[in-house]
Amino acid sequence: MAGPLPLGDPAPVDGRLPDDLPIDTSVPFSAYLHIPFCRVRCGYCDFNTYTSSELRGARQEDYAETLAGEIALARGVLSEAGALRPMDTVFFGGGTPTLLPAGDLARMLGVAVDAFGLSDGAEITVEANPDTVTPEVARRLADAGVTRLSIGMQSAVPHVLAALDRTHRPENVRTAVNAAKDAGLAVSVDVIYGAPGESLADWEASLDAALELDPDHISAYALIIEDGTKLARQIRRGEVPAPDDDLQADMYELADARLADAGFEWYELSNWARPSTGSRTGADNRSRHNLAYWRGRDWWGFGPGAHSHVAGLRWWNVKHPAAYAQRLAASESPAAGTERPDAQAHLLERVLLESRLSEGLAIADLPQANRTRVAGLIADGLVDAAAALRGRVRLTLKGRMLADAVVRELTDEQSV
């Protein structure tokens, strides 16, 4: 299970949005549906997920009905606030969404579509464990309206999978990818680098295996050690080594070079996609749902521990599935807390998120005093000079690997 929820103000029992919230209905709206179930807990994971022994009163077979209750509440809240819009993207995340029957996922999607509608060409993504994807599952998801499957490959090397406590069979990744393609779904695969005992050659083998699958999109994430996880405890006890920053930097450079050679373009620090002209489906293969987060769009997060954002207001749900179900059964909002970040917090968040994108951050959006810092970042090789002349802070390859330092430089309060 994840760590404690953030501090914030009490959330209204009825979920009502503040009357003074500056809602712009031209801003695209997204939905995130959290499926908090896993067969086993991976040693590095701090997401809000639960194995069967941790549910304590909640039942997986009741979950679709329970989540439908929050969808009904959301429709009422957004309608009253004049903020009801069709969904531009929908994302089933977890946990392991495909641990539920495909029919349950289809039902939740159907309830959401009935409540909000879909924009033309909406993107609908389901995260999947390779062992849970069969041709029938992929077909049923496609028939329900899903457009994209995001498959958790993580590694092609058995000892790396073991270090991460991943239990799927490596050969099932190809089976899942082929099933998704045969059903007409776009395919993304996720890989992780920097696991204990993983060499550069291991990482190269995983990249090669991912590219051989011919996906439309690849996410490559550096392993981060989160407090409270099994892996953090193993490192603290000296049982396994901590990630090596220099090795992870070499792994990132290798990934960027290999993926570029294969025709992928980076559009966010950890994400690469085939351009539409070279794609299998002919579509924009970037994750539009994740872009909605990075661009500060509006979304409602459904499910235990899910976070939401509308017009600068943020809120988050109670974490445990049983507490979540109890709130909804009592016709109450499952929200545990809410906040409205001040101007400085909003600036930090905007720089943190938008600077991650290949399109970059508008220099004009920075406070005047901070804009002078861009020249120094160019001199240090962290920001692209040509993009800066066009008014954008766009990270170089070196800048991508030192993105946190760039954000600190651009948001340092002493320079504001």
N, C-alpha and C positions, 0 to 999 in steps of 0.2 A: 504494500500500500504506500501511497505517496505521503510526503510530510504534511504538516499542518496547513490548513487553509490560510490565506493572507488575512491580515487584520483589515477591518473596514467598518463602515457604518452598518447598523442593523438594516436588513432588507424588509420592505413592507410585506405583510403576511399575504396580501392579495396579489403581489407582484407588480402593482401599479407603477408606471413610469412617472417621474416628476413632471408637473405641469409646465415648468419652464425649460424642459429639455429641447434644445434647438434641432429638431429632427428634420432632415432633408430627405424627402422620399425619392429624390433622383439618385441617391447613393445606393449602389447594389446591395442586396440583402442575401445572406448565406445562412445555412443551417448546418450545425455540427451535431451528430448523433453519437453519443458515447456508449460503447458496449463494454461494460467493465469486467468481463469474464476472461479468464485464462485457465488452461489446464495446469500449467506450472508457472512459477514466477522466475523470469530470467534474472540472473544475478546482478545485472547492471541497471535494471528497470526501476524507476520510481514513479511510474504512472499510477493513476488511481484504478487499480485492477484487483480482482479477487479470485482466488481459486475456490473450488466447491466447499472446502472445509472452512472458509472464511466468510461465507455468506450470512450465517447466523440469522435465519428467518426470511431472507430473500430467496426467491426461486427464479432460476433462469427462464423457466417456461412461462412465467408471468410477466416477464420484462417488457415484451412488446405492448401489452395492454397498459402497463404502468407508464411507459414513456408516452403513449398516446394521450394520457392525461395531461402531461406537461405541454404537449403540442396544442391541445384544446385551450389550456390556460394562456399560452403565448398568443394564440390567435385573438383571444378576447382582450388581452393587454394591448397588443399592437393596434387592434381595431379602435379601441377607445382612445389611444394616443394619436390616431390618424397616421400611423406608421406602417400599415399593412402593405406589403409588397411581395411580388412573386420571388421565389428563390432563384438566384443566379447560379449558385453552387450548393451541393449537398455532400457531406462527407461523413461516412461511417468510420469512426476510429475506435481505438481501444487501448488495452485489451485486445481481444481477438474477435472481431465482428463475425467472422465466418465460423466461430464456435457455435453460434446460434443457427438453427435451420434457415435455409434461404427463404422459406416462406415467412418467417418472422421478420427478416430484414425487409422483404417485399411489403409486408403489412405496414411496418413503420414508415417506409417511404410513401406508401399510398396514403396514409393518414396525413403526412406532412404535405403532400401534393394537394390533397383535398382542402387542407386548411389554408395554404398560402398560394398555390399555383406555382408554375415554373416559367421562367423567362425563356425566350426562344434560344435553343442551343445550350440549355443548361448542362453543366458538368455535374455528374453524380458518381462519386468515388466510394469504393469499399476497400478497406484494408483487409489483407488476408494472410493467414498462415499457409505455407505451401501444402502442408499435409491435409488441409481441410478443403481444398479446391478440386473438385471433380468436374468432368464435362457437364454433368447434370446441374451442379451448383452454379457454374458459370452461365449456363443457358437460362436457368431460372432467374438469376440476377439480371441478365440482359433483358429478358422478357418483362421484368418489373420496371425497367427504365434506367438501370445502372449503365453508365457509359465507360467506366474506367475502373480497373482493378490495380491496387497497389500491393505488391507481394513482398513479404518480409524475407528476403534471401539472406541478408546479413553477411554471409561468407560462403565460399565454396570449399573451404578447407576444414575437414572434420575436427582437428584439434582446436581451431579457432572457435567453431561453433560450440564445442564443449566448454571452452573458457568462458563463453557468454551464456552458458546454460541453455542454449537453443537445442530443442529436441527434434526439430523436423529433419527428415531425410533429405540430403542434398539433391538426390535425383528427382525428388518431387517438385523442385522448383521448376524444372523444364516441363513437367506434366501440367503444373498449374498455369504456366505461361501459355502453353499450347492450347489448353482448354479455354483460357480467356480469349486468345486470338480467334479460335474457331467460333466462339460465341459473338465475335464482332466487337469485343471490348478493347479499348486502348489499355496498354500495359506499362506500369511503372514497377521497377524493382528497387528495393532499399538495401544498401550495404553499409557496414560499419568497419572503420579501421582504427587500429591502435589497441586491440585486445591484448591481454597478457600472453606473451609467447608468440605473438604474430610478427613475422619478419616481413621485410619489404617484398621478398619473393612470394610469400603467402598472399600478400595484398595484391600483387600483380596477377597471381593466379585467379583470385576472386574477380578482379576487374575483367580479365579475359573471359571468364565464365559468364559474367553478367552481359558482356557485349555479344557473346555467342548466342544469347537468348533473343537478340534483336528486339529489345523493348523500345518503347517510344520515349521513355523518361527514366533517368537514373538519379536516385538520391544517395549521396555518399556522406555519411556523418562520422565525425571524429568521436570516439568513445569518450564520454565525460563521466567522471566518477561522482555520483550523487550521494550525499550523506544519507545514512540509514539503509543503504542497499547492502546486499550480501557481498558484492564485490568490494565495496568500501571497507567492510569489516575484514575481508581477506587481505587487502592491501595494508590496513592498519596493523594486522597481526604479522605481517611479513611473509604471508603464504604465497603471494603472487606479487610481481613488480607493478608499480604504478606506470601509467602510460608515459612514454618518452616524448617530450614536446618536439625535439628535433626529428625523431623518427616520424611522428605524425605529420610534421611539415613536409618531409620527403614524400610521404604517402599522398598528401594532398596534391603536391606538384605532379606526381606520377599520374594520379587520377585525372587531373585537369588536362595533361598532355594526351593521355590515352583516349579520353573521351572526345577531345577536340579532333584528334586524328580520325576518330570513327564518325565524325559528322555531328556530334552533339555540341550545343552551345550552352555555356553557363548563363543562368539568368538570376541566380541567387547563390549565396556562398556555398551551399551544400547541394545544389540542384542543377541538373543539366537536362536539356530536352532536345530532341531532333526538331529542326525547323520544319514548318508545315510543308515546305517544298520537298523535303526529303523524308517525310514521315510515311509510315505504313498506312495511316488512316487519312492523311491529307489534312489533319486538323492541327490547331495550336496545341502542342503537347505539354506546355507548361501547366503546372498545377494552378488553375485559376482559383481554387479554394484557398490555398496557402497564400497566393498573391493578395487575396482579400484581407488576410490578416496583416501582411506586411505593409499594405497600403492604407490600413486603418479604416476599412469598410465596416459595415454593420453586420453582426451575426448573432444568432441565438444558439447557445450551446445547450443541448438537451441531454439529461442523464446525470448520474451522481458525479459530483466534482466538476462538472462542465462549467466553463466560463463563457460569458456573453458580453457583447459590446454594442451599444446603440448610442450614436451621437455623443460620444465622449463619456457616457455612463458605463461602468463595468459592474458586473455582479457574478457570483459563483454559487454553485449549488452545494448542499450538504454532501459529504463524501460517501457514506456507506449506502449501498443499495436498499437496505432495510429502512433506514431513516428517510431516504428519498421516497420510497413507496408509501411510508406512513404519512408524510406531508401531503402527498397528492391524494391519498385516500380520505384525508380530512379536508379536501378542497382548499388546501393552502399551497402557496408557492414553495418550491423546494429551495429557494435561494437562501444562502446562509449569511451573505454579506454583500455590501456594495460600496463603490467609491467613485469619485469624480476627480481625476488627477488635476493638480494645479498646472499653471503655465510652464513651470520649469520641468515638471515631471512629463508633461506632454511633449516638450521639446526633446528631452532625453529619449523618450520612446520613439518619437518620429525619426530622429537621427539614427538610433539603434537599428530600426527596422528598414527604413528606406535606403540607408547606405549599404545594406546587404545586397541590394538589387543591382543588376547590370545596368539598369536605366539610371541609377544613382539618385542623389538627393539634390534638389534645387538649392543652389547657393543663396538665392534670394530669400529662402525660408529660414536661414540662420539669422540670429541677432547680428546687427551690424559689427559689433566688436569681434564676434567669432569668425566673421568672413575673412579677416586678415590672416587667420591660421591656415587657410587653404594653401597659401603660397609655400609655407614651410612643409606641409604634407607633400606637396609636389616635389620639393627639393629632396625630401627623404625617400622619394620613389614610391610613396604609398597611394597617391592620387594621380589619375591620368591628366596630364597637362592639357591635351586637346579637348577633353570633355569639360575641363574647368573653364576654358575659353568660351565654351557654349553654355556656360552657366550651371554645370552639373558637377557634383562630387561623385566621381566614379572610381572605384577602387582598382588599383593594379593587382596583378597576381600577388605581389609582396603585400600589398595593402589588404587583400582578402585574408591572408594568413595573420595579419596584425590588426584585424578589424576593430577589436576592443580598444586598442590604443588610438585609432583614428576617432572613434566615438568620444573617448575621453577628451581628446584635443578639441573637438568641435563643440563640446557641451560643458567644458570647464567653467564653473560659475565665476571664477576669478577673472575670466576674460569677457564676461558679459557686461 
